[in-house]
């Protein structure tokens, strides 16, 4: 009887282990540090033609040869697995040449708007923090409405207007202008300036991509939660998904700084390294900013993509609810003319990185000024992450055409 009991216990334990490994988020492996990462498979195992997909190598290498970018890392996710990941060119060309590797960490620039800010705002939304129809001035006292110069009509700016870049705020303001007006280079001065600056159109009537919208969202979140955006995103998004190479203010992270790709060379001869390239995020918000500031690598962004294509779940961890993901990445009713969902770009004029072959309406993603791109097609269950640093060593490179060519080539490799 004892032998039978022991045998049964072993079988039961084995079954528990097998069942616990079968999470709804697909296959997961561990790296040397124990962090979760996507299982790497051959493209053919997830319905992709390897020969067709390999054509991206020539496209990216050609861009490097033309000095549009010094290097890049490409990751392709299909059905929750890593179908392709490869490094190209160099991580650094000044002051020394350092080859690119798959684990290099990039300044995501405006991709931070979705990876950090939109994800955090969606998390706050599903946890009862605010409503999409709430006025912004409920959370930022003194935040002014739009006022028609001719009629005097006033229209309050709502959370949904800010999230979809239809608030009426202009696209940008230089730190020099804010400092001259406010006398300080701090976050409160920047938000005070945004709160009262002229609105350039009536909310929801048009689309104006604006960093100021997402700095506003940052301040809303901080006022509601009492946490910085960096703290909130780290706790509720990055740590939950096991995105161990994703952070704000990478220059302060000793375990990451050695893998960070440098960006633009400064007058003193040094390149930005681990400091956000965007002036507002760097000078006024000191790295904790809603418009830019996240540093990450292809592996971590592949995890995020896999979660978004799996109803918010990765490796058994639910970062967002299924309905939250759907709402966040779908253009809201009445906003179809804008082509933007809640932080994400679906089919606005800025969505050229989607290429021409992925779903024309349901594909969502974002780009970053430094050369980064992140797109997800939930219909084909395919994601394309292209990380480059076109601003190194000088702000002269170009990636607009490259992004679309890569997206089309990846889409063309989907055969099943």
Beta strands, then each sheet from edge to edge (+ up, - down):
strand 1: 28-30
strand 2: 36-38
strand 3: 71-78
strand 4: 81-92
strand 5: 98-99
strand 6: 106-107
strand 7: 146-147
strand 8: 154-155
strand 9: 247-248
strand 10: 294-296
strand 11: 313-314
strand 12: 317-318
strand 13: 364-367
strand 14: 373-377
strand 15: 382-388
sheet 1: 1+ 2-
sheet 2: 5+ 4- 3+ 15- 14+ 13-
sheet 3: 6+ 10- 9+
sheet 4: 7+ 8-
sheet 5: 11+ 12-
end
